Amino acid sequence: MKKKFNPLDEADNKKYLDELCVWIGENLDAPLGLNELITRTNLSSTDLQYLFEKYKQTTPMTYIRRTRESNKKYLISKERIAPIFIGN
């Protein structure tokens, strides 16, 4: 059963999304797509899209891509996102 969030409970919804974003940051090496987020949160894709749009002003996949781009150990190509480890 999919989790239902309460659109009137802003604080809980934002906290839930913030916790998911921390998890995303900790799992950038793993394949992350909408299906993985749905499995992780037990929310519907519509609910996930809504939360990211409301609190992050972006889509879940754009959030993941931008998080990877801001992480210096990843290089982004237009073809696909892949972790590339750069030694120091």
N, C-alpha and C positions, 0 to 999 in steps of 0.2 A: 504494500500500500504506500502510495506517495505521501510524503509529509505535506501538510498544508500550512502555509504561513499566514499570519494574521496581518492583512494590509494596514490595520489600524495600530498595530504594535510596532511602531517605527524603531524603537531602541532594540528590541529583540531581533528584528529583521536585519538591522545594520550590524549588530554583533555577530549574528550567524554568518553574514556575508564576509565580515572581517576575518572570522575564523577560517572560512573557506579560502580566502586570499592568502592567509598565512600557510595553509596546507599546500596551496598551489606553489608558493615560493619555495617550500621545502621539497617539492616533487617535480622540479623543472626538468630533471633528467629522465623522467618517465613520460611515456606517451600521454599527453593530456588533450582530450577532446570533450565535446559536449557529453558524450556517453559516459566518460569517466566521472565528470562532474555530477551527472544525474545519479550514477551509482553511489558516489561518495555522499551526496546530500539527501538522496531519496526525494528530491523535488522534481517537479515536471520541468521540461525544457522551457515552457512558457514562464513558470515561476522564476527560474534561473535568469532568463533573459530580462524579466521585469526587475529583479533585484540589482543586476549589474547596471542596467540602464538608469535606474533611480539613484543608486548610491555611488556608482563609479562613472556614470555618463559614457558607457561603452558597452560592447557586447562581451560575453565571457571569452570568446576566442581572441578578440582583440586585446583584452586584458592579459591573457596568457602570452600572446606574442610580444606585447610591450614589456611585460615583466622579463621575458627572455632577452629582449633587446637591451634592457637596462642592466642585465647581468653580463659582466665582461667575458665570461667564459663561453658565451654563445655567439656564433656568427649567424646572421640571418640571410638566407638567399631568397630570391623571389619564387624559387621552385618549391621549397619546403623548409620547415624549421627543423634543424638538427643540432644536437649538442656537439660542439667542437671544443676540445680542451686545449687551451693554450698554456704552455709551460712558462714559468717565470725564470 
